Amino acid sequence: MSERLALRGPCLSFRAPPWREGAAALRFEPDALILLHEGRIVALDDHARLRAQVPDEMHVVHYDSNHLILPGFIDAHVHYPQVQMIASFGLRLIDWLKRYTFEVEQQYADPEHAAHEARVFLDECLRNGTTSACVFGTVHAHSVDALMREALSRDMRLFAGKVLMDRHAPPTLCDTADSGYADSRALITRWHGQGRLGYAITPRFAPTSSPRQLELAGQLAAEHPDCRIQTHIAETPEEVAWARELFPERKDYLDIYAHYGLLGPHTLLGHGIHLSDDELQRIATCGACVVHCPSSNLFLGSGLLDLGRLRQTTPSPAVALGSDVGAGTSLSLLRTLGDAYRIARLHGFALNALDGLYLATRAGAQALGIADRVGALEPGMEADMVVLDLCSTPLLAHRMRHCRDLEEALFAQMILADDRAIRATWVAGRCLYERADRVS
């Protein structure tokens, strides 16, 4: 538990999607005082109004006007075993999986290797301002044990799951329908609800699971309705065609997951680039979420998700943001947002900074079902926060001197900033990462 302390500095949070509510969706305090106790925000207001409630002995961490306190970033789709293969020479998705991913994931048969990589991954998350994530392990149950154990020691709010994959992969990376079910169920018993941890039922994607495995995954979801479900969908045209070939009796790719009980308000669907209008409407109607992974899509040449099209679909599906490392090339959600902007512009849609930061914070919390606890800065919320240094590089320092307003400053951060902009990362009221000094 954290001591009683306070943070002072400019802060920004979201109550609702800015594209729907406009200024009413935002809470911006140019000089805020945030009181923390036992891992939660107990008060937040203008410093001048709230300072009378601060005892003289309370420790106040002061971030000046060149900083901005935000809710911690939430990465809604990431593969922790793939950090060690990030920036592997790009190939099309299926070939890339065979050449790099499957080779690397076989190393996780060694529990010590999994434990080491889990530490590296969470260190990098914190260094990039990410306080929560929905994470793919490998087919090995102990890959999830290693990650959960490490996250629990840091009191992070994390979801993760063992990959379910019983076909179209190397034999050493295949479970069976029954063993995948049993291993997942045991992991749920061990970790779901421990500390700030949650479990995500994780079929890699429909083509690598047999009908029986998907059936048992759906049974797991029915037995544990408060777990998340994470998978991939429609990342490439080739993948869509493969899924149709393997499941010819289903209406479309999405219908595979729906048929086996894997589509609902707890479902996070990575990518979704090549979905039909009907599929997007069904995703919206059932309350599932499309996780946009722009950096990965650019790197592998998988396609360009049209955010404007999703926004205009009636009803429109929920969207969150994922780094998708290791096809994604950075764990920085700031860099990921920069790629999201560029892709949107190619479709004639302009993703502004407020909408982007909403995707990186509150939208991710909603997708994970934890928006009542994280994703915003309000009294009663858990104190997961990231502090941006708005002048983290000489170029950004120069740019900030010429910004006309907050939104322009934030847009420059979305395009130019990276891990160097993270001054500090706070998890449950504790500073777990602080940049040692300014890096040029």
Residue, then its C-alpha position, 0 to 999 in steps of 0.5 A: m500500500s502507498e503512503r499518503l502523498a500527493l502529486r501536483g501538476p497539469c493533468l488531463s483525463f477523459r469522462a467520455p469519447p471526445w468525438r461524441e461529447g466534445a469539451a464535456a468529455l475532458r477534465f483538464e486542470p492546469d495546476a492540479l493537486i492529486l491526493l493519494h492513499e492506499g493506491r487510490i485517488v482520494a481527491l483531485d482539484d485545482h491546487a489553490r482549492l485543495r491545498a488546505q487539505v494537505p498536511d504540512e508533513m505530506h509528501v508532494v511530488h511536483y511536476d511543473s508546467n512542462h509536464l502532463i499527468l495522464p491516466g496510465f496507458i493501456d495496451a489492449h493487445v500485445h505478445y510478451p514472448q515476442v519482445q525478444m524478436i521485435a524488429s525481425f525482418g518483415l514478411r507476410l503474416i503467416d510466413w512471419l509466424k512460421r519463421y520467427t514467432f513459432e521459433v521464439e515461442q518454443q524457447y518458453a518451454d524453459p520456465e527460467h527463460a519465461a521468467h526472465e522475459a516477463r521481467v524484461f517485458l514489464d520493465e519496458c511497459l513501465r518505461n513506456g508509461t503502460t500500466s495495464a495490458c491484455v497479454f498473450g503468453t505462449v502455449h506453455a501454461h508456465s509462460v502465464d505463471a511467470l508473467m502473472r507472478e511478476a505483475l503481482s509483485r508490482d501490483m499491476r492491473l494485467f490480463a493474460g492468457k495461455v495461447l490455445m493452439d492445437r493445429h497448424a503449428p510445430p508439434t512442440l507448440c501444440d496443445t490439445a483441445d482437452s489439455g488447453y482447456a485443463d491448463s487454462r482452467a487451472l490458470i484461471t483458478r490460480w490467477h484470476g482475481q489475484g491482486r489486480l490480475g485477470y485472465a484472458i481466454t486466448p485462442r491464438f486465432a481460428p485457423t490454429s484451433s480445431p473446432r473441438q478446441l474452440e468449443l472448449a474455449g467457449q465452454l471456459a468462457a461460459e464457466h468463467p463469464d468475468c474473464r476476457i477473451q482475446t484473439h485475432i481476426a481478419e488481419t490479412p486477406e490470406e488469413v480470412a480466406w484460410a479461415r473460410e476454407l477451414f470453417p466452410e459452414r460458417k457465414d464469415y470469420l466473425d461467425i466462427y467465434a460467435h458459433y463457439g461462444l467466443l463473441g460477446p462484451h468481454t471479447l477483444l478482437g485484434h486487428g479487424i482490418h478486413l471485416s465486412d460491414d455486417e461483421l462490424q455491426r455485429i461486433a458493435t451490437c454484442g459489445a465486443c471491441v476491435v483492437h487497432c494495432p497500426s504499427s504491426n499492420l504497417f510493419l507486416g503490410s497486413g492492411l490499413l484499418d479505416l478508423g473513419r469507417l468504423r466510426q461511421t458504422t451504425p452501430s459503431p464498434a468499440v475500438a481500443l489500441g494495441s502495440d502488438v509487439g513483436a510485429g509492432t515495433s515499439l511498446s510506446l503507445l505514443r509511437t503507436l498513436g503516431d502510426a494510427y494517425r498516419i494510417a487514418r490520414l491515408h483513408g482521409f480521416a484525421l485522428n486528433a490528439l484528444d481522440g488518440l489519448y482517449l484510445a490509449t487510456r479510457a477506451g482500453a479500460q472499457a475494453l478490459g472491463i476495468a473502466d470503473r477502476v482505471g483509465a481516468l483520473e477521478p476520486g475513487m479510481e486506482a492511482d495508475m498514472v503516467v507523467l509526460d515530459l512535454c519537452s523530452t527532446p530538443l525538438l519537442a522543447h522548441r515545438m512546445r514554445h510555439c504551440r497555440d493551445l493544449e490540443e496542438a501541444l498534445f498532437a505534437q507529442m502524438i507525432l514526435a514523442d516516444d519512450r523518452a517522454i515518460r518522466a514517471t509511471w505510477v502504479a497503484g499509487r507507487c512510482l515504479y518508473e522514473r526517468a533518471d535524467r533527460v535523454s536527448 
